[in-house]
């Protein structure tokens, strides 16, 4: 059942929001949070269920809007990637939050543990969480972190990406119709509103997007000392071991690169293949990708690049590598390019020069780099010489080598013998490290991310410090007693 909006003076609709609207809405949410006090498990579940129902009842309109914004995105894929992905996060939080909420007793120190003192940690909501979504997963990047925020008892203000305006407008309208804006609200606007959004005194801020914009968001949040969760990206590498099944590798990478037209933050960017296996691997990749997408132009199964600017950026990366001598494979070979259609074949850039742009910028589209290698430790050194990636992938059956790779690299997450699967785990944290982000959502770790962990000490009835000589005026034995405790035991 829809809840009538109660934000006086604010039009909670699909219209573009002003900075004044945003500031007023945040202030009203914070006041409502302070008035309400503790948030029961039943209330949290009810809020999550309202969001679940919104997505379930409006999935057709939402996926249609995404398709229009992309200029071609299969309904089934949008359901899988955005609707079902968000629903899974929301339902998992709904079904498990009761067990996450309980106070955690902590061990007392002697002698107070024998005098009746107690200690525990309680998990309290922080207040209002601001969530900046992105265009490549326009529902998932809003509603999956929202699941963690609501499970922790918070309120939230969402800002969808302006790159997908129809989707953003529909999300705003549906939330205004079905959710209390003092609990979950949506603001819409361009980059200016996004910049202002990150400078608001939220109690926590979530951003999904590029590393460059992530730095700006973090700088804005720092003005109010707002803690941030940044899910960024980077050049996620793939290590193909000599022990790997090349057909399995080729299938997994083909499926991964076909997913959303490569427009996914954990999509594989750099593939390291033993030089002796390079040509067999490329042959297997051609076959695997063509089985999935035998044609590209007009193929309704292929996801288009989201807009002309992003398409030109990907094309520029490929053309730059080609101009510096790289070999370019096109999967499948295009018969003709329809300039009105932003669907493109997968471009495989083989052994580009070290100064090629494609080796230093996140691709985020239908292209991939393949590099032949001789020595695994050199590959590891090269990966470690780059900013920390959001994901790392290893294919191979050598357990010792697998352990070596895991122990000598750092990334947000890892999938072994496949790609991108670790991000689908609901009972494990998802997030980056270093340039690929910070903080987590999903599962209990997401609940903790948006909770204030508050330590409580309850004193015993009797305080023995004065009779033990531990309070002024200090006696002659006080210093000796303190020194006696300075030991290495």
C-alpha positions as CSV (number, residue, x, y, z in Angstrom):
1,X,0.0,0.0,0.0
2,X,1.3,3.4,-0.9
3,X,2.3,5.8,1.9
4,X,1.4,9.4,1.3
5,X,4.4,11.8,1.2
6,X,4.8,13.9,4.3
7,X,7.6,16.2,3.4
8,X,6.0,19.6,3.6
9,X,7.4,22.1,1.0
10,X,9.1,19.4,-1.1
11,X,7.6,18.0,-4.3
12,X,8.6,14.4,-4.2
13,X,8.2,13.6,-7.9
14,X,10.2,12.8,-11.0
15,X,11.0,16.5,-11.6
16,X,14.6,17.7,-11.2
17,X,15.4,18.4,-7.6
18,X,17.2,21.5,-6.3
19,X,20.0,21.6,-3.8
20,X,17.5,23.4,-1.5
21,X,15.1,20.4,-1.9
22,X,17.9,18.0,-1.0
23,X,19.0,20.0,2.1
24,X,15.5,20.4,3.3
25,X,14.7,16.7,2.8
26,X,17.8,15.6,4.6
27,X,17.0,17.8,7.6
28,X,13.5,16.4,7.8
29,X,14.7,12.8,7.6
30,X,17.2,13.6,10.4
31,X,14.5,15.1,12.5
32,X,12.3,12.1,11.9
33,X,15.1,9.7,12.8
34,X,15.8,11.6,16.1
35,X,12.1,11.6,17.0
36,X,11.6,7.9,16.3
37,X,14.4,6.5,18.5
38,X,15.2,2.8,18.1
39,X,14.0,1.0,15.0
40,X,12.5,-2.5,15.7
41,X,13.1,-5.5,13.6
42,X,9.5,-5.5,12.5
43,X,9.8,-1.9,11.2
44,X,13.0,-2.7,9.3
45,X,11.4,-5.7,7.7
46,X,8.3,-3.7,6.8
47,X,10.5,-1.0,5.1
48,X,12.4,-3.6,3.2
49,X,9.2,-5.4,2.1
50,X,7.8,-2.1,0.7
51,X,10.9,-1.7,-1.5
52,X,10.6,-5.4,-2.5
53,X,7.0,-4.9,-3.5
54,X,7.8,-1.8,-5.5
55,X,10.3,-3.7,-7.6
56,X,8.1,-6.7,-8.0
57,X,5.0,-4.8,-9.1
58,X,6.8,-2.4,-11.4
59,X,9.5,-4.6,-13.0
60,X,8.1,-4.3,-16.5
61,X,8.1,-0.5,-16.5
62,X,11.5,-0.4,-15.0
63,X,13.1,-2.8,-17.4
64,X,11.5,-1.0,-20.3
65,X,12.9,2.3,-19.2
66,X,16.4,0.8,-18.9
67,X,16.1,-0.6,-22.4
68,X,15.2,2.8,-23.8
69,X,18.0,4.5,-21.9
70,X,20.6,2.0,-23.3
71,X,19.2,2.0,-26.8
72,X,19.0,-1.8,-26.5
73,X,19.2,-3.9,-23.4
74,X,17.4,-7.3,-23.2
75,X,14.5,-7.4,-20.7
76,X,15.7,-10.7,-19.3
77,X,19.2,-9.3,-18.7
78,X,17.8,-6.3,-16.9
79,X,15.6,-8.6,-14.8
80,X,18.6,-10.8,-13.9
81,X,21.2,-8.0,-13.3
82,X,19.1,-5.3,-11.7
83,X,15.7,-6.5,-10.5
84,X,16.5,-9.9,-9.3
85,X,20.0,-8.8,-8.0
86,X,18.4,-6.0,-6.0
87,X,15.6,-8.3,-4.8
88,X,18.1,-10.9,-3.6
89,X,19.9,-8.3,-1.5
90,X,16.7,-7.0,-0.1
91,X,15.2,-10.4,0.7
92,X,18.4,-11.7,2.3
93,X,18.6,-8.6,4.6
94,X,14.9,-8.9,5.4
95,X,15.3,-12.6,6.4
96,X,18.5,-12.2,8.4
97,X,18.4,-8.8,10.1
98,X,16.9,-10.1,13.4
99,X,20.0,-12.2,14.0
100,X,22.3,-9.3,13.2
101,X,20.7,-6.8,15.5
102,X,21.3,-8.4,18.9
103,X,23.7,-6.9,21.4
104,X,27.1,-8.7,21.6
105,X,28.4,-9.4,25.1
106,X,32.1,-8.6,25.5
107,X,34.6,-10.0,27.9
108,X,35.1,-7.9,31.1
109,X,38.5,-7.2,32.6
110,X,39.6,-8.4,36.1
111,X,38.6,-7.9,38.8
112,X,35.4,-6.1,37.6
113,X,34.3,-9.3,35.9
114,X,33.9,-10.8,39.4
115,X,32.2,-7.8,40.9
116,X,29.2,-7.7,38.6
117,X,30.3,-5.3,35.9
118,X,29.2,-6.0,32.3
119,X,30.1,-4.9,28.8
120,X,28.5,-5.2,25.4
121,X,28.4,-3.8,22.0
122,X,25.1,-2.5,20.6
123,X,24.4,-1.9,16.9
124,X,22.6,1.4,16.2
125,X,21.5,3.0,13.0
126,X,23.6,6.0,11.9
127,X,20.7,8.1,10.6
128,X,20.3,9.0,6.9
129,X,22.4,7.3,4.3
130,X,23.0,9.0,0.9
131,X,23.3,6.6,-2.1
132,X,24.6,7.7,-5.4
133,X,23.8,5.1,-8.0
134,X,25.4,4.6,-11.4
135,X,24.0,4.0,-14.9
136,X,25.4,0.6,-15.7
137,X,23.3,-1.2,-13.1
138,X,20.8,1.6,-12.4
139,X,18.6,-0.4,-10.0
140,X,21.1,-2.7,-8.4
141,X,23.5,0.1,-7.3
142,X,20.7,1.9,-5.6
143,X,18.7,-0.9,-4.0
144,X,21.4,-3.3,-3.1
145,X,23.2,-0.9,-0.7
146,X,19.7,0.3,0.4
147,X,19.0,-3.2,1.6
148,X,22.0,-3.0,4.0
149,X,21.1,0.6,5.1
150,X,17.5,-0.3,5.9
151,X,18.5,-3.5,7.6
152,X,20.6,-1.4,9.9
153,X,17.6,0.8,10.7
154,X,18.6,3.9,8.7
155,X,16.7,6.1,6.3
156,X,18.0,6.9,2.9
157,X,18.1,9.4,0.0
158,X,18.8,8.0,-3.4
159,X,20.2,9.8,-6.4
160,X,20.0,7.8,-9.6
161,X,22.5,8.5,-12.5
162,X,21.4,11.2,-14.9
163,X,23.0,9.1,-17.7
164,X,19.8,7.0,-17.7
165,X,17.2,9.7,-17.4
166,X,14.1,7.6,-18.0
167,X,15.0,5.1,-15.4
168,X,15.9,7.8,-12.9
169,X,12.6,9.6,-13.5
170,X,10.6,6.4,-13.0
171,X,12.5,5.4,-9.9
172,X,11.8,8.8,-8.4
173,X,8.1,8.6,-9.3
174,X,7.6,5.1,-8.0
175,X,9.4,5.8,-4.7
176,X,7.3,8.9,-4.2
177,X,4.1,6.9,-4.8
178,X,4.9,3.9,-2.7
179,X,7.4,4.9,0.0
180,X,7.4,7.4,2.8
181,X,10.0,10.1,1.8
182,X,10.9,10.5,5.4
183,X,12.3,6.9,5.2
184,X,13.3,6.5,1.5
185,X,13.3,9.4,-1.0
186,X,14.8,10.1,-4.4
187,X,16.3,13.3,-5.8
188,X,17.1,13.7,-9.5
189,X,19.5,16.1,-11.2
190,X,22.7,16.4,-13.2
191,X,26.3,16.5,-12.1
192,X,25.8,19.8,-10.2
193,X,23.3,18.1,-7.9
194,X,25.6,15.1,-7.6
195,X,28.4,17.3,-6.4
196,X,26.1,19.0,-3.9
197,X,24.8,15.6,-2.8
198,X,28.3,14.5,-1.7
199,X,28.7,17.7,0.3
200,X,25.6,17.2,2.4
201,X,25.9,16.2,6.1
202,X,24.7,12.7,5.6
203,X,25.4,10.1,8.3
204,X,27.0,7.8,5.7
205,X,27.5,8.1,1.9
206,X,27.6,5.4,-0.7
207,X,28.9,6.1,-4.2
208,X,29.3,3.7,-7.2
209,X,31.2,4.9,-10.2
210,X,34.7,5.8,-11.4
211,X,37.8,6.3,-9.3
212,X,38.1,9.9,-10.5
213,X,34.6,10.8,-9.4
214,X,35.1,8.8,-6.3
215,X,37.9,11.1,-5.2
216,X,35.6,14.1,-5.6
217,X,32.8,12.4,-3.7
218,X,35.2,11.6,-0.8
219,X,36.5,15.2,-0.8
220,X,33.0,16.5,-0.6
221,X,32.1,14.1,2.2
222,X,35.2,15.1,4.1
223,X,33.7,18.6,4.5
224,X,31.3,17.1,7.0
225,X,33.4,14.1,8.1
226,X,30.8,11.8,6.5
227,X,32.0,8.2,6.4
228,X,31.9,6.8,2.8
229,X,31.5,3.5,1.0
230,X,33.0,3.7,-2.4
231,X,32.5,1.0,-5.0
232,X,34.7,2.1,-7.9
233,X,36.4,-0.3,-10.3
234,X,39.7,-0.4,-12.0
235,X,41.4,-2.8,-14.4
236,X,40.4,-6.2,-13.1
237,X,43.1,-8.7,-14.2
238,X,42.7,-12.4,-15.3
239,X,45.6,-14.8,-14.8
240,X,45.4,-17.9,-17.0
241,X,47.7,-20.6,-15.6
242,X,49.5,-23.2,-17.7
243,X,47.3,-25.7,-15.9
244,X,44.0,-24.0,-17.0
245,X,41.5,-25.6,-19.4
246,X,41.5,-23.0,-22.2
247,X,38.0,-23.9,-23.4
248,X,36.7,-23.2,-19.9
249,X,38.6,-20.0,-19.7
250,X,37.4,-18.9,-23.2
251,X,33.7,-19.6,-22.3
252,X,33.9,-17.8,-19.0
253,X,35.5,-14.7,-20.5
254,X,33.2,-14.7,-23.4
255,X,30.2,-14.9,-21.1
256,X,31.7,-12.2,-18.9
257,X,32.4,-9.8,-21.7
258,X,29.0,-10.4,-23.3
259,X,27.4,-9.4,-19.9
260,X,26.0,-5.9,-20.2
261,X,28.3,-5.2,-23.1
262,X,31.3,-5.2,-20.8
263,X,29.8,-2.3,-18.8
264,X,30.3,-3.8,-15.4
265,X,32.7,-2.6,-12.7
266,X,34.2,-6.1,-12.1
267,X,34.4,-7.0,-15.8
268,X,37.8,-8.5,-16.8
269,X,40.0,-5.9,-18.4
270,X,43.5,-7.5,-18.7
271,X,43.9,-11.2,-19.5
272,X,47.4,-12.7,-19.0
273,X,47.9,-15.9,-21.0
274,X,51.1,-18.0,-21.3
275,X,52.7,-17.2,-24.6
276,X,52.7,-20.8,-25.7
277,X,48.9,-20.9,-25.2
278,X,48.1,-17.5,-26.7
279,X,46.9,-18.6,-30.2
280,X,45.0,-21.6,-28.9
281,X,43.3,-19.3,-26.4
282,X,42.3,-16.7,-29.0
283,X,40.9,-19.5,-31.2
284,X,38.8,-20.8,-28.3
285,X,37.7,-17.3,-27.4
286,X,36.5,-16.6,-31.0
287,X,34.5,-19.8,-31.0
288,X,33.0,-19.2,-27.5
289,X,32.0,-15.6,-28.2
290,X,30.5,-16.3,-31.6
291,X,28.4,-19.1,-30.1
292,X,26.9,-16.5,-27.7
293,X,26.7,-13.7,-30.2
294,X,26.9,-14.9,-33.8
295,X,26.0,-11.4,-35.0
296,X,26.0,-8.0,-33.3
297,X,24.2,-5.3,-35.4
298,X,20.5,-5.4,-34.5
299,X,21.0,-8.5,-32.3
300,X,18.5,-8.0,-29.4
301,X,20.6,-10.2,-27.1
302,X,23.5,-7.8,-27.3
303,X,23.6,-4.8,-24.8
304,X,24.4,-1.5,-26.5
305,X,26.9,0.9,-25.2
306,X,24.9,3.3,-23.1
307,X,25.5,6.5,-25.1
308,X,27.6,8.0,-27.9
309,X,30.1,9.5,-25.6
310,X,30.9,6.2,-23.9
311,X,31.0,4.5,-27.3
312,X,33.5,7.0,-28.6
313,X,35.6,6.6,-25.5
314,X,35.9,2.8,-25.9
315,X,36.6,3.2,-29.7
316,X,39.3,5.7,-28.9
317,X,41.0,3.3,-26.5
318,X,41.1,0.5,-29.2
319,X,42.2,2.9,-32.0
320,X,45.0,4.2,-29.8
321,X,46.3,0.7,-29.2
322,X,46.1,-0.2,-32.9
323,X,48.0,3.0,-33.8
324,X,50.8,1.8,-31.5
325,X,51.1,-1.6,-33.2
326,X,48.7,-3.8,-31.3
327,X,46.8,-6.6,-33.0
328,X,43.0,-6.2,-32.9
329,X,40.6,-9.1,-33.1
330,X,36.9,-8.4,-33.6
331,X,34.5,-11.0,-32.3
332,X,32.5,-11.6,-34.4
333,X,33.8,-9.8,-37.5
334,X,31.3,-7.0,-38.2
335,X,29.6,-7.1,-41.6
336,X,28.7,-3.5,-41.4
337,X,28.5,-0.8,-38.7
338,X,25.1,0.9,-38.2
339,X,26.0,4.3,-36.8
340,X,22.5,4.5,-35.3
341,X,23.1,1.3,-33.4
342,X,25.5,1.4,-30.4
343,X,25.9,-2.4,-30.3
344,X,29.5,-3.4,-31.0
345,X,31.5,-6.6,-31.4
346,X,34.0,-7.5,-28.7
347,X,37.4,-6.0,-29.6
348,X,40.3,-8.1,-28.3
349,X,43.5,-6.0,-28.2
350,X,46.5,-8.4,-28.2
351,X,49.9,-7.4,-26.7
352,X,49.5,-3.6,-26.8
353,X,52.5,-1.3,-26.4
354,X,53.1,-0.3,-22.7
355,X,52.1,3.3,-23.3
356,X,48.7,2.4,-24.8
357,X,45.8,4.2,-23.2
358,X,43.9,0.9,-22.9
359,X,46.5,-0.4,-20.4
360,X,45.9,2.5,-18.1
361,X,42.2,3.4,-18.3
362,X,39.3,1.3,-17.3
363,X,37.6,0.0,-20.5
364,X,34.0,-0.4,-19.3
365,X,32.8,-1.6,-22.6
366,X,33.0,-4.3,-25.3
367,X,36.8,-4.5,-25.4
368,X,39.5,-6.6,-23.6
369,X,43.3,-6.7,-23.5
370,X,45.2,-10.1,-23.9
371,X,48.8,-10.2,-23.0
372,X,51.2,-13.1,-23.4
373,X,53.5,-13.9,-20.5
374,X,56.5,-16.2,-19.7
375,X,56.9,-15.7,-15.9
376,X,54.0,-15.7,-13.5
377,X,55.9,-13.6,-10.9
378,X,56.4,-10.9,-13.5
379,X,52.6,-10.9,-14.1
380,X,52.0,-10.6,-10.3
381,X,54.6,-7.8,-10.1
382,X,52.8,-6.0,-13.0
383,X,49.4,-6.4,-11.3
384,X,50.8,-5.1,-8.0
385,X,52.4,-2.2,-9.8
386,X,48.9,-0.9,-10.8
387,X,46.2,0.5,-8.5
388,X,44.4,-2.2,-6.5
389,X,41.6,-3.7,-8.7
390,X,38.0,-4.3,-7.6
391,X,38.3,-8.0,-8.8
392,X,41.0,-10.5,-9.7
393,X,40.5,-13.8,-11.6
394,X,42.6,-16.9,-11.7
395,X,42.1,-19.9,-13.9
396,X,44.1,-23.1,-13.2
397,X,44.2,-26.4,-11.4
398,X,47.6,-25.9,-9.6
399,X,46.6,-25.5,-6.0
400,X,50.1,-24.3,-4.9
401,X,50.1,-21.6,-7.7
402,X,46.6,-20.6,-6.8
403,X,47.6,-20.1,-3.2
404,X,50.7,-18.1,-4.4
405,X,48.5,-15.8,-6.5
406,X,46.1,-15.2,-3.6
407,X,48.8,-14.6,-1.1
408,X,50.8,-12.2,-3.3
409,X,48.1,-10.0,-4.7
410,X,45.4,-7.6,-3.3
411,X,42.0,-6.9,-4.8
412,X,38.4,-6.2,-3.7
413,X,37.4,-9.8,-4.4
414,X,38.4,-12.9,-6.3
415,X,36.7,-15.5,-8.4
416,X,38.7,-18.7,-9.3
417,X,38.0,-20.6,-12.6
418,X,35.2,-18.1,-13.5
419,X,34.6,-14.3,-13.5
420,X,32.4,-12.0,-11.5
421,X,30.7,-14.7,-9.5
422,X,32.0,-13.6,-6.1
423,X,29.9,-10.4,-6.3
424,X,26.7,-12.5,-6.3
425,X,27.3,-13.9,-2.8
426,X,24.8,-12.4,-0.4
427,X,26.5,-13.7,2.7
428,X,29.9,-12.2,1.9
429,X,31.1,-8.6,1.7
430,X,31.3,-6.8,-1.7
431,X,33.7,-3.9,-2.0
432,X,37.1,-2.6,-3.1
433,X,40.4,-1.7,-1.8
434,X,42.6,1.3,-2.5
435,X,41.8,2.9,-5.8
436,X,38.9,0.4,-6.3
437,X,37.0,1.6,-3.3
438,X,36.5,1.1,0.4
439,X,33.8,-0.3,2.6
440,X,31.3,-3.1,1.9
441,X,27.7,-3.9,1.5
442,X,25.9,-7.3,1.3
443,X,25.2,-9.6,4.2
444,X,26.1,-9.0,7.8
445,X,29.1,-6.9,6.7
446,X,26.7,-4.6,5.0
447,X,24.6,-4.3,8.1
448,X,27.8,-3.5,10.1
449,X,28.9,-1.0,7.5
450,X,25.8,1.1,8.1
451,X,25.6,0.6,11.9
452,X,27.3,2.4,14.7
453,X,29.0,-0.1,16.9
454,X,28.5,1.4,20.3
455,X,30.4,0.0,23.3
456,X,28.5,0.0,26.6
457,X,30.1,-0.6,30.0
458,X,27.8,-1.1,33.0
459,X,29.7,-0.7,36.3
460,X,29.5,-2.9,39.3
461,X,27.9,-1.7,42.5
462,X,31.3,-1.7,44.3
463,X,34.4,0.2,43.1
464,X,37.6,-1.2,44.8
465,X,40.1,1.4,43.4
466,X,40.3,3.6,46.5
467,X,40.8,0.8,48.9
468,X,43.5,-0.6,46.6
469,X,45.4,2.7,46.5
470,X,44.8,3.3,42.8
471,X,43.3,6.8,43.3
472,X,44.9,10.0,44.7
473,X,46.4,10.6,47.1
474,X,48.8,7.8,46.0
475,X,50.4,5.8,48.7
476,X,54.0,4.6,48.8
477,X,53.2,1.3,47.1
478,X,51.4,2.7,44.1
479,X,54.4,3.2,41.8
480,X,55.8,-0.2,42.6
481,X,52.5,-1.8,41.8
482,X,52.3,-0.1,38.5
483,X,55.9,-1.1,37.6
484,X,55.2,-4.7,38.6
485,X,52.7,-4.8,35.7
486,X,55.3,-3.8,33.1
487,X,56.2,-7.3,31.8
488,X,56.5,-9.2,28.6
489,X,54.4,-12.1,29.7
